[in-house]
Amino acid sequence: MQSQVNAGHGNLRQNMPVKAKVGAQRFVQSTVFKAFMLGILALALVMAQALAVFAKPESLAPLAEKISPSVVNITTSTMVEGRTGPRGIVPEGSPFEDFFREFQDRNNGGDGTGPRPRRSSALGSGFVISEDGYVVTNNHVIEGADEITIEFFSGEELKATVIGTDPNTDIALLKVEAKSPLPFVTFGDSNAARVGDWVIAMGNPLGQGFSVSAGIVSARNRALSGTYDDYIQTDAAINRGNSGGPLFNMDGDVIGVNTAILSPNGGSIGIGFSMASNVVTRVVDQLKEFGETRRGWLGVRIQDVTEDVADAMGLAKATGALITDVPEGPAKEAGLETGDVIMSFDGVEVADTRALVKQVGNSAVGATVRVTVMREGKSQTIKVVLGRREDAADAEPEASDPESNTAPESKDLLGLTLSPLTDALRSELGIDADMAGLVVTGVDEASEAFEKGLREGDIITEAGQQKVASIGDLEARVESAKEGGRKSLLLLVRRAGDPRFVALTLSD
């Protein structure tokens, strides 16, 4: 019977009309059919991706067990001067008053020797990055410590020595000598971390010992207060004692070093910051090789290009870094000038001052780089041999603290009361004898100038990117800008030795 049925089906196919066969073949070969199949494949791919995104491990325990042996607790010990104030409050008339007073006097040097030094301890976290005992932590965890003890997950304790520190990124590199190879973790690519990715923070919160907390990447590229800041923000619980500990991705790679929290009460409220691993690795490599950091140095003072500054300079858009001063250094030797706008550095477009500072700092000392600037509306490319930022740190010009002074001749312009610089004013304000410009002796508090921060004692040395030595010079610059169709005038203002550009709107 079965054979008959099969035979019957075969006969049906054999007896199928030719037109029907051709129609079926054409349908299979048609665009509609192909689109239908591609749609099915796309839907399957989307569903697979969705499952991958929403799939979470049943437990983080396997990952925690894998990486825990590389995370360490850090205890520091420092000898500090004894306190001279009361060590506690004892109510008058208490039966223990005499006892506590005698105890306090004895510890505070009641024998006439003065307050006695005491030993202070602090706690933090860290992690091992090599089997031969290199340990990474925060600089503030070990800063000023006389003795550093590393406690491992196994309970073993070893003394550590400081290889090098970098206060700018708050990173320190330590070294311990172990009898056998140590378990260690590796750095991952922090640039690959996405907002929403799962992360794990490990460390020694509040001195309670090894602890694990989990969360996500809340934000990236956060800046707190440092020049080279690049923080990953996370809601994984980070508390005091977690400083210096690692922030892991789900592959067990370190993508950040837990450094700070934002909190009104000192405890975690879900806003923690970890220095990105791509910053840390460069610092660690330099500390390991040189015992110090070696960052590139361009040698310019800069500010962001705002919309009004761009308009005043005739730039198409507000981008780049505006040079406000060029002291002695690589940039001056190469020919960069005040008023130049740095548009690209070493082939990379410069978005703002923060981006430029980071890129220069990450460049090699002694490297020759191409710097493209806009100067008087034209693009120029200048080669600069970079110096070392650390060598120049002590060479920054000292800032004086000028006080306001009213000169005999003055005029109100752009919301400012201005007077020409005289020898007497130069001496009183503590500025160079050869500096020319106008002193701000008053500011209208209802003016744009006041809103943008100009104050008495400021010195205007340039207007419209040309030097001004008299009020007549400034008036000429104002008229020239108006005739050129400019809506604002760019002023170079110096305060306590620090220059900056300010664009003020021109009235009709």
Secondary structure, DSSP 8 states (H G I E B T S, - for coil): -HHHHHHHHHHHHHTS-HHHHHHHHHHHHSHHHHHHHHHHHHHHHHHHHHHHHH---S-SHHHHHHHGGGEEEEEEEEEE----S-SS---TT-TTHHHHHHHHHHHTTTTTT-S--EEEEEEEEEEE-STT-EEEEEHHHHTT-SEEEEE-TTS-EEEEEEEEEETTTTEEEEEE--SS------B--GGG--TT-EEEEEE-GGG--SEEEEEEEEEEEE--S-TT--EEEE-S---TT-TT-EEE-TTS-EEEEEEEE--SSSS-SS-EEEEEHHHHHHHHHHHHHHSS---EE---EEEE--HHHHHHHT-SSS-SEEEEE--SSHHHHHT--TT-EEEEETTEE--SHHHHHHHHHTS-TT-EEEEEEEETTEEEEEEEE-EEHHHHGGGS-----------SS-EEETTEEEEE--HHHHHHHT--TT---EEEEEE-TTSHHHHTT--TT-EEEEETTEE--SHHHHHHHHHHHHHTT-SEEEEEEEETTEEEEEEEE---
